[in-house]
Amino acid sequence: MTHKTYTVLPDIHAGMLTPDNLENLAALARSYRIPRMKITSAQRIAVLGLAPDDLQALQAELGITSSPPHTRNRVHYVQACPGSTWCKHGVGDALTVGRRLEQLELAGPLPAKVKVGVSGCRMCCCESWVRDVGLAAEKKGWRLSFGGNGAGRPRIGDLVAQGLSDDEAVTLVKKTLNYYIQEARCKTRSARFMERVGIDTLKKALLG
């Protein structure tokens, strides 16, 4: 049996697609004889069932690099719900804030991958409490948590601040991640970092 592999398409922001995007995906699937595409838990598109040679050709055509996301000065991915733009329950613009976080330029490469969940209301559809960085909108503003993890050693993130405006939330996320860059050991996820450092130390460094 021929070995099959897959790749994740870039530039799918918080799962938002236009009709043109969908048409391009269909054309791509036909061109490369792709048997299946999958919406991932990170709200991106995975192209499945590619032969190795087709995988390399597709990655070259799309300009996909193989370098780990955490070697760049950006977060791994941002998951965002429809928020106040599209959902009747939304009290915060999760999509706009999510895109701003996606574009953050940090002080250096992150110690490990960082996953961000931005939820437009307290229902927390993007599982913000178990993301490295979690934002959830409340009537008085955004609530920021840090150090969550949903993997083999799950952890609820620590509450850093609440009642934040959009600008305050983005600024504090950047400040938090830069502190993580400065203080964490290489390859240490935020959950393990927070178990070592503790929320009081983090808040003292960030909030004074």
C-alpha positions as CSV (number, residue, x, y, z in Angstrom):
1,M,0.0,0.0,0.0
2,T,1.3,3.5,-0.9
3,H,2.1,5.6,2.1
4,K,-0.2,8.6,2.4
5,T,0.3,11.8,4.3
6,Y,-1.3,15.2,4.9
7,T,-0.7,19.0,5.3
8,V,-2.5,21.8,7.0
9,L,-3.4,24.8,4.8
10,P,-2.2,28.2,6.0
11,D,-4.2,31.4,6.1
12,I,-7.4,29.9,7.3
13,H,-8.2,32.4,10.0
14,A,-10.4,31.2,12.8
15,G,-12.2,28.9,10.3
16,M,-13.6,31.8,8.3
17,L,-14.1,31.0,4.6
18,T,-15.6,32.9,1.6
19,P,-17.3,31.3,-1.4
20,D,-14.1,32.0,-3.4
21,N,-12.1,30.1,-0.7
22,L,-14.4,27.1,-1.0
23,E,-14.2,27.2,-4.8
24,N,-10.4,27.3,-4.6
25,L,-10.3,24.4,-2.2
26,A,-12.5,22.3,-4.5
27,A,-10.2,23.1,-7.5
28,L,-7.2,22.2,-5.3
29,A,-8.7,18.9,-4.4
30,R,-9.4,18.0,-8.0
31,S,-6.0,19.1,-9.2
32,Y,-4.2,16.9,-6.6
33,R,-6.8,14.1,-6.5
34,I,-7.3,14.7,-2.8
35,P,-9.7,12.2,-1.3
36,R,-10.7,14.1,1.8
37,M,-10.3,17.4,3.6
38,K,-10.9,17.9,7.3
39,I,-11.8,20.9,9.4
40,T,-9.4,20.5,12.3
41,S,-10.0,21.3,16.0
42,A,-7.9,24.4,15.4
43,Q,-10.4,25.6,12.8
44,R,-8.0,25.0,9.9
45,I,-8.2,22.8,6.8
46,A,-6.2,19.6,6.7
47,V,-5.6,18.0,3.2
48,L,-5.6,14.3,3.7
49,G,-4.5,11.3,1.7
50,L,-1.6,12.8,-0.3
51,A,1.2,10.8,-1.8
52,P,4.6,12.1,-0.6
53,D,5.5,13.5,-4.0
54,D,2.1,15.3,-4.2
55,L,2.6,16.6,-0.7
56,Q,5.9,18.2,-1.6
57,A,4.5,19.7,-4.8
58,L,1.4,21.1,-3.0
59,Q,3.5,22.6,-0.2
60,A,5.8,24.2,-2.8
61,E,2.9,25.7,-4.7
62,L,1.3,27.1,-1.6
63,G,4.6,28.3,0.0
64,I,4.1,26.1,3.1
65,T,7.3,25.8,5.2
66,S,8.0,22.9,7.6
67,S,9.5,25.0,10.4
68,P,7.6,24.6,13.7
69,P,5.3,27.6,14.4
70,H,6.9,28.3,17.8
71,T,10.2,29.0,16.2
72,R,8.7,32.2,14.9
73,N,7.7,35.3,16.9
74,R,4.0,34.4,16.8
75,V,1.5,32.1,18.4
76,H,0.8,28.6,17.1
77,Y,-2.8,29.3,16.2
78,V,-5.8,31.3,17.3
79,Q,-9.2,29.7,17.6
80,A,-12.1,32.2,17.7
81,C,-15.9,31.8,17.7
82,P,-18.3,33.9,15.6
83,G,-18.6,36.4,18.5
84,S,-20.8,39.5,18.4
85,T,-20.4,39.7,14.6
86,W,-22.5,36.6,13.9
87,C,-23.8,35.0,17.1
88,K,-26.8,36.3,19.1
89,H,-25.0,35.3,22.4
90,G,-21.8,37.2,21.6
91,V,-20.9,40.2,23.6
92,G,-17.3,40.6,22.3
93,D,-15.9,40.7,18.8
94,A,-14.0,37.5,19.0
95,L,-13.0,37.4,15.3
96,T,-11.4,40.9,15.2
97,V,-9.6,40.3,18.5
98,G,-8.5,36.9,17.4
99,R,-7.1,38.3,14.2
100,R,-5.2,40.9,16.1
101,L,-3.7,38.2,18.4
102,E,-2.8,36.2,15.3
103,Q,-0.7,39.1,14.0
104,L,1.1,39.9,17.2
105,E,4.9,40.3,16.8
106,L,6.5,39.1,20.0
107,A,9.9,39.8,21.6
108,G,11.3,36.5,20.4
109,P,10.5,32.9,19.6
110,L,8.2,31.2,22.1
111,P,9.5,28.4,24.3
112,A,6.8,26.0,23.0
113,K,3.7,26.2,20.9
114,V,1.0,28.5,22.1
115,K,-2.7,27.9,21.4
116,V,-5.1,30.8,21.8
117,G,-8.9,30.5,22.4
118,V,-11.1,33.6,22.0
119,S,-14.7,33.2,23.0
120,G,-17.2,35.9,22.4
121,C,-19.3,35.1,25.5
122,R,-19.2,33.2,28.8
123,M,-20.3,30.0,27.1
124,C,-16.7,29.6,26.1
125,C,-17.2,27.7,22.9
126,C,-13.5,28.0,22.0
127,E,-12.5,26.3,25.3
128,S,-10.6,29.3,26.4
129,W,-10.0,28.0,29.9
130,V,-7.9,25.1,28.6
131,R,-5.9,27.1,26.1
132,D,-2.4,28.5,26.7
133,V,-4.0,31.9,26.3
134,G,-7.7,32.2,26.8
135,L,-10.0,35.3,26.3
136,A,-13.7,35.2,27.0
137,A,-16.0,38.2,26.7
138,E,-18.2,39.2,29.5
139,K,-20.5,42.2,29.8
140,K,-17.8,44.2,31.6
141,G,-15.1,43.3,29.1
142,W,-12.6,40.5,28.3
143,R,-11.4,37.9,30.8
144,L,-7.8,36.7,30.3
145,S,-6.6,33.4,31.5
146,F,-3.1,31.9,31.0
147,G,-1.6,28.4,31.3
148,G,-4.5,26.2,30.3
149,N,-3.9,22.8,28.6
150,G,-6.3,20.2,27.3
151,A,-3.8,17.4,26.5
152,G,-2.6,14.4,28.5
153,R,-2.1,16.5,31.7
154,P,-5.1,18.9,31.5
155,R,-5.1,22.2,33.4
156,I,-7.5,25.1,33.8
157,G,-5.8,28.4,33.0
158,D,-5.1,30.9,35.8
159,L,-7.2,34.1,35.8
160,V,-4.9,37.0,35.0
161,A,-7.3,39.9,34.6
162,Q,-10.9,40.7,33.7
163,G,-13.0,43.7,32.6
164,L,-10.5,44.4,29.7
165,S,-11.3,46.5,26.6
166,D,-10.2,45.1,23.2
167,D,-7.0,47.1,23.3
168,E,-6.2,46.3,26.9
169,A,-6.8,42.6,26.2
170,V,-4.4,42.5,23.2
171,T,-1.8,44.5,25.1
172,L,-1.9,42.3,28.1
173,V,-1.7,39.1,26.0
174,K,1.4,40.4,24.4
175,K,2.9,41.4,27.7
176,T,2.1,37.9,29.1
177,L,3.6,36.1,26.2
178,N,6.8,38.2,26.3
179,Y,7.1,37.4,30.0
180,Y,6.7,33.7,29.2
181,I,9.4,34.0,26.5
182,Q,11.8,35.7,29.0
183,E,11.2,33.3,32.0
184,A,10.2,29.9,30.7
185,R,12.6,27.0,29.9
186,C,12.8,25.9,26.3
187,K,10.0,23.4,25.2
188,T,8.0,24.2,28.4
189,R,4.3,24.6,27.7
190,S,2.6,27.4,29.5
191,A,0.7,25.0,31.8
192,R,3.9,23.5,33.2
193,F,5.4,27.0,33.4
194,M,2.5,28.3,35.5
195,E,2.7,25.3,37.8
196,R,6.3,26.3,38.5
197,V,5.9,30.1,38.7
198,G,2.4,30.5,40.0
199,I,-0.3,33.1,39.3
200,D,0.8,35.6,42.0
201,T,4.3,35.9,40.5
202,L,2.9,36.3,37.1
203,K,0.4,39.0,38.1
204,K,3.1,40.9,40.1
205,A,5.3,41.0,37.0
206,L,2.5,42.0,34.6
207,L,0.2,44.2,36.7
208,G,2.6,45.5,39.4
